[in-house]
Amino acid sequence: MDLDFTWLLWGLPLAFALGWGASRLDIRQWRMASRQAPKAYFRGLNHLLNEQQDQAIDAFIEAVQGDPDTAELHFALGNLFRRRGDYDRAVRVHEHLLARADISGKDRDRAQHALALDFLKAGLLDRAEAALHRLEGTAFEGEALLALLAICERSRDWPQAKRVAQRLEAAEQGSFTTRLAHYLCEEADNCSAVAMLRKPCNGCSKRSSRLPSSRAAGSRCRP
């Protein structure tokens, strides 16, 4: 049976032409989209260099809307919100990044670290501590432990501060001998203060025994 190759002569060039046209259309669309996002992004950087944070935020918001899948734009926007003191919006940006399933593990750790910094700057120490604990085993663990140590010192939680300092020293993050000695002194002072409150004062009890009772004092005061 003879094969008719005529359709190959017409079909292959036609298929090639259609494929080439579709690829050119995709490339053109990609170029248009990629041109729009960097313009807003670089405009935001320009405002940032000129210390115009409000205009920079507007430009980065425009860039994020044009390319919502770009994690770097979200990080830039979240950091700008934090620097500006707009902690609620910074938290929302970084929580949005953590909720995405398509970001890499490295970017996820960055978002978790940024979220912890948001809580720290906002003074939400409980939420900051919880966020910092989630950084264990990541590249930000050392920074997280140092931040946890600062929280413990601020709240005067000396036993927890001692444990964190011991972990930092074991991880060779520096020498914490002086701090550990200070924590032990603070714990000793606290124990002494508690013991003094629980122990009755002998001098006070003797003086109180020599004082007249309220009934006797009242009878002497009557005319």
C-alpha positions in Angstrom: 0.0 0.0 0.0 1.5 3.3 -1.0 1.5 6.1 1.5 0.4 9.6 0.5 3.0 12.0 1.7 1.2 15.1 0.3 -0.4 15.9 3.6 3.1 15.9 5.2 4.3 18.5 2.8 1.5 20.8 3.7 0.9 19.8 7.3 4.4 20.0 8.8 5.1 23.6 7.6 1.6 24.6 8.8 2.1 23.1 12.2 5.5 24.7 12.5 4.1 28.1 11.6 1.3 27.8 14.1 3.7 26.7 16.9 6.1 29.6 16.1 3.3 32.1 16.1 2.0 30.9 19.5 5.5 31.0 21.0 6.0 34.5 19.7 2.7 35.6 21.2 3.6 34.1 24.6 7.1 35.7 24.5 5.5 39.1 23.6 3.0 38.8 26.5 5.8 37.8 28.9 7.9 40.7 27.9 5.0 43.1 28.3 4.3 41.8 31.8 8.0 41.8 32.8 8.4 45.4 31.6 5.5 46.6 33.7 6.6 45.0 37.1 10.2 46.3 37.0 9.1 49.8 36.2 7.1 50.0 39.4 9.7 48.1 41.3 12.6 50.4 40.2 10.4 53.4 40.8 9.9 52.2 44.4 13.6 51.7 44.8 14.1 55.3 43.6 11.7 56.6 46.1 13.3 54.5 48.8 16.7 56.0 48.0 15.2 59.5 48.3 13.7 58.5 51.6 10.2 58.9 50.3 8.7 55.9 52.0 5.1 56.6 51.3 5.7 56.9 47.5 7.9 53.8 47.7 5.1 51.8 49.3 2.6 52.9 46.6 5.1 51.8 43.9 5.7 48.4 45.5 2.0 47.8 46.0 1.6 48.5 42.3 4.4 46.1 41.5 3.0 43.3 43.7 -0.4 43.7 42.0 1.3 43.4 38.6 3.2 40.3 39.7 1.6 38.7 42.8 3.8 35.6 42.6 7.1 37.4 43.2 8.2 36.8 46.7 10.9 39.5 46.7 8.4 42.3 46.1 6.4 41.1 49.1 9.5 41.1 51.2 10.4 44.6 50.1 6.9 45.8 50.8 6.7 44.1 54.2 10.0 45.5 55.3 8.9 49.0 54.2 5.7 48.7 56.3 7.8 47.7 59.4 10.2 50.6 58.9 7.3 53.0 58.7 5.8 51.6 61.9 2.8 50.1 60.1 3.1 46.7 61.8 -0.3 45.4 61.1 0.2 45.6 57.4 3.7 44.2 57.7 2.3 41.2 59.5 -0.4 40.7 56.9 2.2 40.7 54.1 4.5 38.2 55.8 1.6 36.0 56.9 0.4 36.0 53.3 3.8 34.7 52.2 3.7 32.0 54.8 0.3 30.9 53.6 1.5 30.4 50.1 2.2 26.9 49.0 4.5 27.8 46.1 7.4 29.5 47.9 10.6 27.8 48.6 11.7 26.6 52.0 14.3 29.4 52.1 11.7 32.1 51.4 9.4 30.5 54.0 12.1 30.8 56.6 12.7 34.4 55.6 9.0 35.2 55.9 8.9 33.5 59.4 11.9 35.6 60.5 10.4 38.8 59.1 7.1 38.0 60.9 9.0 37.6 64.2 10.7 41.0 63.7 7.2 42.5 63.0 6.0 41.3 66.4 9.2 42.4 68.2 9.0 45.9 66.8 5.3 46.1 67.6 6.0 45.0 71.2 4.0 41.8 71.0 6.5 39.7 72.9 4.3 36.6 73.3 3.7 36.4 69.6 7.3 37.2 68.8 8.5 34.5 71.1 6.2 31.9 69.4 7.4 33.0 66.0 11.0 32.8 67.0 10.7 29.3 68.3 9.5 28.2 64.8 12.9 29.2 63.5 14.7 26.4 65.2 16.7 24.3 62.8 16.7 27.1 60.1 19.5 29.4 59.0 17.9 32.1 61.3 18.2 30.0 64.5 21.2 32.0 65.9 19.4 35.3 65.3 16.2 33.9 66.8 18.0 32.7 69.9 19.6 36.1 70.4 16.2 37.7 70.1 14.7 35.2 72.6 17.5 36.0 75.0 16.6 39.8 74.8 13.0 39.0 75.4 13.9 36.9 78.5 16.1 39.7 79.9 13.4 42.2 79.3 10.8 40.2 81.1 13.4 39.2 83.8 12.8 35.5 83.2 16.3 34.5 84.4 15.9 30.7 84.3 14.7 30.8 80.7 17.5 33.3 79.9 20.0 30.9 81.3 18.8 28.1 79.1 18.8 30.2 76.0 22.4 31.5 76.8 23.6 28.0 77.3 22.2 27.0 73.9 23.9 29.9 72.2 27.2 29.1 73.8 26.9 25.4 72.8 26.2 26.6 69.2 29.4 28.7 69.4 27.5 31.9 68.9 29.9 33.7 71.3 30.9 33.7 75.0 28.0 34.1 77.4 29.9 33.4 80.7 29.4 36.9 82.1 25.7 36.8 81.3 25.2 33.4 82.8 26.9 34.6 86.0 24.6 37.6 86.1 21.6 35.4 85.7 22.7 33.2 88.6 23.1 36.4 90.7 19.6 37.5 89.8 18.2 34.1 90.6 20.0 34.2 94.0 18.7 37.7 94.7 15.1 36.6 93.9 15.4 33.6 96.2 16.8 35.7 99.0 14.0 38.2 98.6 11.4 35.5 98.7 13.0 33.9 101.8 13.0 37.3 103.6 9.3 37.8 102.8 8.5 34.4 104.2 10.7 34.6 107.3 9.2 36.6 110.2 11.3 39.5 111.5 12.4 38.8 115.1 12.9 42.5 116.0 9.5 43.3 114.6 7.8 40.5 116.6 9.6 41.6 119.8 8.5 45.2 119.3 5.0 44.2 118.6 4.8 42.1 121.7 5.7 45.2 123.8 3.0 47.3 122.2 -0.2 47.5 124.2 -3.2 45.7 122.9 -5.8 47.8 121.1 -8.4 47.2 123.8 -6.0 48.3 126.6 -4.9 51.3 124.6 -8.5 52.2 124.0 -9.3 52.0 127.7 -6.4 54.4 128.6 -7.6 56.8 126.0 -11.1 57.1 127.5 -11.6 60.2 129.8 
